[in-house]
Amino acid sequence: MTATQRRAQLLDVSRRLFAEKGFEGTSVEEIAARAEVSKPVVYEHFGGKEGIYAVVIDREIQALTSALTGALDGGGHPKVLVERSALALLGYIEESEDGFRILVRDSPVAQATGTFSSLIGDVATQVEHLLANEFKRRHLDPRTAPIYAQMLVGMVALTGQYWLDARSPKKADVAAALVNLAWNGLSGLERRPQLTTAPEPRKRAAKPRPKPGDAHPGDAAAEPGPTAPVE
């Protein structure tokens, strides 16, 4: 086996183990045993568990980023873009289940630019510009586009995490449901949304009623003090 082939094998083995057990639950010993090599071989190629994990994460980030940006770069009606994005994420989950499981795990060695939340934030930034243009066309405040972009992308991402294990209904049906909720919600936006029920004002705690014979707060002040002696 060539060095390139061995490196690819170690990445595949590690990817499966990280998906099954997470970063903390996986050891170099397990990676070496699963690949049927000695521990020094793993260190020779990647320098340790952190090194191989970083490569796995980087590959998955690139794959998912490519799928999502490709869905948005095609242009078209905003509703179609929401549909493409949902299908792109669900398609990635379907084809790279282990990769998606790794991405949504929290790990102490995952850098801020390599986490799933960071990736979703980057996608939300792209969606933000699309929404701002659509809001202007509909005479809505484009300054609210960033928060709506976070809501929209977050809804798709969380649905993807749920579907990772549920796998029901079918991918196309999940995407259609996402578009139905997202687009029908966006198309009916109010210019100045308000809560249906206004928050109730805070009620002050009732003061206890004085009992018969209790001194009133002002009684002490009203009582005369001791008189000075008459010289």
N, C-alpha and C positions, 0 to 999 in steps of 0.2 A: 504494500500500500504506500503510495507516495505521500509526501508531507501535506500536500493540498487535500488529498483524499482523507487523510487522518484528521486534519483540522475540521473538515466538513462533517466527518463522523462524530467527532467530539461535540460539535455544535448541535447536531441532531439529538444526540443522547442527552446532553445537558438541557436542551429545550424541553424534552419530555419530562425530565426530572423536576425542573423548575415549575412546570405546569402542574405536576402532581403534588409536590411537596413545598413549593415556594423556595425563596432564596435561603432562608434560615434553616429550613428542613433538609436541604441538600448539601452533601459533603463532597470534597474532592475524591475521597475514597469510593463513594458510590458512583461518581462519574467514571472513574477509572475502571471499576469493576464491571459496570454496565457496558463499557466500550471494550472490555477485555484487554486493557493495557495497564501499565504501571503508573503510579502517581507522578513520577518525574516526567512522563510524556505529557500529561496535562499541564504541568508547570512550564514545560519547554515551549508549548504552543501559546499559552494564554497567561502565564505568570501566576495563576491561581483562580479561585472561584469567582472573585470579583471581576477579573478580566474577561472570563468567558461569559459571565452574566451581562456585562456591559455590551459585548458584541451581539448577544441574543436580543437584548432590548433595542439596540440601535437598528437591527434588521427589521424587527417588528414595527418599530416606529416608522421607518421608511416605507414599508409595505402599506400600512394603514394610511399614512399621509398621502401617498401616491393615489390610493383609491379614492379618498375623500376630496382631494384637490382636483383630481380628474373629473369628478362628478360636478364640481362647481365651475371649473374652467370652461366647460362646454357652452356656457351661456344658456339663454332661454328664459321662459316664463318662470317667475319665482316658485310657482306651485310645482313645476317640473323639476326645479333644482332641489326642492325639499324631497321629492320622490327619489331623485337620483342619489342624494346623500344617504337617505335611509337604506336604499338598496345596496349602496356601496359598503356601508358599515355592516349590514346583515350578511352580505356576501363574504366580507372578510372573516366574520365570525364563523361562517359555515365552512370556509376553506382553511382557516388557520385557528382552530379552536384552542390549541395549546398556546399559540402566540397571544391570543386575546386574554386568556386566563393569566398569563404572565404580566401583561400590560396593566390589568386592573388591580393587581396586587400592590400593596405598599411595600417598599424595600428600602432599607437604610442606605444602600449604595446607589439607588436610582437618582440620577441628577435631576435638577429642577426642569431642565430642557428635555428630559427623556422620559417623563412620566405621562401616563394616560391623561391626567387632568391638564397638563400643560399642552398636550396635543389638542385636546378638545377646546382649550382656550384659543389656540391658533386658528382652529376652524371657525370658532365663534367670531373672531375678528374679520374673517373673510365674509361671513354671513352678515355681519353688521353693515358692511358697505352696501350689500344687495338690499337689505331691508331699508336702509336710509333712503335709497333711490325710490323704492316702492312707496315709502311713507310720504315722500315729497309729492309723488304723483297722486296720492290719495288725500293730500292736504292734511296729513298728520305730522306731528312734531318729529322731525328726524333725529332730534337729540335723544329720544327714547330708544333709538335703534339698538344701542349696545346692550341694554338690559333685556330687551326682547330677543336678541341674538343668543344671549346666554341661556334664556329659558328654552328657546327652540332647540338648540344644540344639546342642552342638558337632557331634555325630554327624550331625544333620539338616543343619546348615549346610555341613559339608564334603562331604556327599553331594550337596548342591545344586551346589556348585562343580564337582564331578566331572561331574555330569549336564549342566552348562552346555555342555560340548563333546561329551560322549559321546552324549547324547540316546538312549540305549538302556540298558535296556529302556524301555517306555512309562511315562509319568508315573504312571499308576495302579499299575503293577507296582512301581515304585520306592517309592512311598508304602507299598504293602502290605508290601514287604520291610523298610522302616524300622520299621514298626509291629510286624512279626513279631519282629525282633531286639530292639527297645526294650521292648515290652510283655512278651514272654516272659522277657526278662532281669529286668525290674522285678518281675514276679510271682513270680520264684523267688529273690528276694533273701534272703541269710542275715542273721541278726541280728548276728552278729559275724564278718564275712568275714576269712579268713586266707589267706596264701599256701600253695599246695600244698606247696612245698618251701621250708623255712626258709633264709634267706641263710646261706651258709657263713661261719664266723668267719675273720678275716684271719690268715694264717699268717705268723709271723715268719721273716725271712730266716735261713737256717742259717749259723752261724758257721763260718768255714774251720778245718779241723783243723790243729793245729800240726805242722810237719814235724820230723823228728828233728834235734836240734841247735838248734832255735829256742828262744829264751828264752821262758819263761812270763811272763804279765803280772805275777805277784807276785814274780818273781825279783829285780827291781831293788830292790823295797822290802825284800826279805829280806837283801840284801847289806849287810854292815856298812860304815858310812861311815868316813872317815879318822879315826884316833885323835889325840887332842890330845897335843902334845909333853909329856913328863915334865919337870917343873922340878926 
